[in-house]
């Protein structure tokens, strides 16, 4: 869906959260201490970051101060991640229903931007972390390539080669994707990640 001057990210974000929910439901107890391509997180801490980050963008959509929300979820039992994500996923979708929210300015960790730009950034985040999680637990299902293409287009816009990546950038230096790489591996490479075993 295209609105005046921008592509509405809400349908894509909805699909991205549905995909993330499916992968989170596939996590088993023996996966929780496993490494992920996002080297600062194991599976458990990545789940905490996904739930906490989703809560943050829900608060932004509700008109609150998302930067006051810690981007991790504490106190979730090991068997409670799927329910915790489902709860916050429903909240964030409701928070961003309004068309007005798409054009009003909101504060996110990378600055003050229009709502559509903020939510597009969170599409990139949830799609990338879904790939991280899927990679960590052995790819329980095929991921939607259109979501990765949307996220990659956004990543190339907000993190072009002309923009240096420093300690304040939450992504490592871009890697070269392998020949014939699919959209998820190209997205991962643009954000400085590599499949497990090839880092």
Protein Blocks (a to p, Z undefined) as FASTA:
>chain_A
ZZehiacfklmmmmmmmmmmmmmmmpcfklmmpccfblmbcfklmmmmmmmmmmmmmmmm
nopafklpccbdehiafklmmmmmmmmmmmmmmmmmpmklmmpccddfkbccdfklmmmm
mmmmmmmmmmmmmmmnopabccdfklmmmmmmmmmmmmcfklccdfklccdcdddddehi
afklmmmmmnopacehiZZ
